[in-house]
Amino acid sequence: MRVEVVLAWPDRYLRRELELPEGCSVAEAVEMAALDVAGETVATAVHGVLARPTQALREGDRVELLRPLLADPKENRRRRARGGD
């Protein structure tokens, strides 16, 4: 089965397409893609939905490596509402 693993930053991204055997997990795909060499991801998602490392993948899935937030989204919205941004 073919899956995609993506690690993104605001200005760039890394992407790997993998051909994996049926029944592979999110953790196995992340390991095979070897994109997170700096260990900066804190979670994974499949098509934008948080995923456990043991979750089985299906043909065409996109695994997203999630990095820590740099700012609190709620605080950003408050600042914009006050006109500070």
Backbone torsions as a table, in degrees:
resi	resn	phi	psi	omega
1	MET	NA	150.9	-179.0
2	ARG	-104.8	128.8	175.9
3	VAL	-132.9	163.3	-179.7
4	GLU	-121.7	138.8	176.0
5	VAL	-120.7	130.6	-173.9
6	VAL	-130.2	137.9	171.6
7	LEU	-127.6	121.7	-173.7
8	ALA	-123.7	148.3	171.5
9	TRP	-121.8	172.2	-179.6
10	PRO	-59.3	-30.1	-173.4
11	ASP	-114.9	-0.7	-179.0
12	ARG	-163.4	171.6	176.6
13	TYR	-152.4	158.0	172.1
14	LEU	-118.3	142.2	-175.4
15	ARG	-143.5	135.6	175.5
16	ARG	-129.9	132.2	170.3
17	GLU	-98.1	131.1	-177.4
18	LEU	-121.9	146.9	171.4
19	GLU	-107.6	109.4	-174.3
20	LEU	-120.3	155.1	175.2
21	PRO	-70.1	154.2	177.1
22	GLU	-54.5	143.3	176.0
23	GLY	88.1	3.3	178.1
24	CYS	-66.6	150.3	-178.7
25	SER	-97.8	168.7	175.3
26	VAL	-56.6	-47.0	-179.0
27	ALA	-59.4	-40.5	179.4
28	GLU	-65.8	-41.2	178.8
29	ALA	-65.4	-41.7	178.7
30	VAL	-62.0	-43.9	179.3
31	GLU	-63.5	-44.5	-179.1
32	MET	-65.2	-35.1	-178.7
33	ALA	-72.1	-30.8	177.9
34	ALA	51.3	44.8	179.6
35	LEU	-91.6	-28.4	-174.1
36	ASP	-94.6	60.0	-177.0
37	VAL	-67.6	-27.4	-179.3
38	ALA	-86.7	-6.1	179.6
39	GLY	67.2	33.6	-175.2
40	GLU	-93.0	-3.9	179.8
41	THR	-85.3	147.0	-177.3
42	VAL	-114.0	-14.9	-178.9
43	ALA	-161.5	173.5	176.1
44	THR	-131.1	155.7	176.0
45	ALA	-137.1	154.3	172.6
46	VAL	-119.0	116.7	-176.2
47	HIS	52.3	41.2	174.5
48	GLY	84.8	0.8	-179.4
49	VAL	-111.5	127.7	-179.8
50	LEU	-49.1	138.9	-176.8
51	ALA	-131.4	145.1	174.4
52	ARG	-81.2	152.1	178.9
53	PRO	-58.7	-28.7	-178.0
54	THR	-85.5	-5.4	-178.2
55	GLN	-61.0	132.0	177.6
56	ALA	-75.0	143.0	179.5
57	LEU	-97.4	158.3	176.6
58	ARG	-123.7	162.6	178.2
59	GLU	-49.7	129.1	175.8
60	GLY	85.3	1.1	179.5
61	ASP	-65.7	148.8	174.6
62	ARG	-116.3	115.6	179.1
63	VAL	-94.0	125.1	-179.4
64	GLU	-109.7	127.4	176.2
65	LEU	-88.1	122.4	-173.4
66	LEU	-101.2	129.4	178.4
67	ARG	-95.0	162.7	177.5
68	PRO	-64.2	149.7	176.5
69	LEU	-70.5	141.3	178.0
70	LEU	-86.3	-22.9	179.9
71	ALA	-144.8	154.0	178.5
72	ASP	-74.7	118.4	-178.7
73	PRO	-57.4	-36.3	179.5
74	LYS	-65.1	-42.9	178.7
75	GLU	-65.2	-38.1	176.6
76	ASN	-60.8	-42.9	179.0
77	ARG	-65.0	-42.0	178.4
78	ARG	-60.4	-44.4	-178.9
79	ARG	-63.0	-42.6	179.2
80	ARG	-65.2	-39.4	179.8
81	ALA	-64.1	-33.4	177.7
82	ARG	-78.3	-8.5	-179.1
83	GLY	87.1	18.0	-177.9
84	GLY	-88.1	4.5	-178.7
85	ASP	-135.5	NA	NA
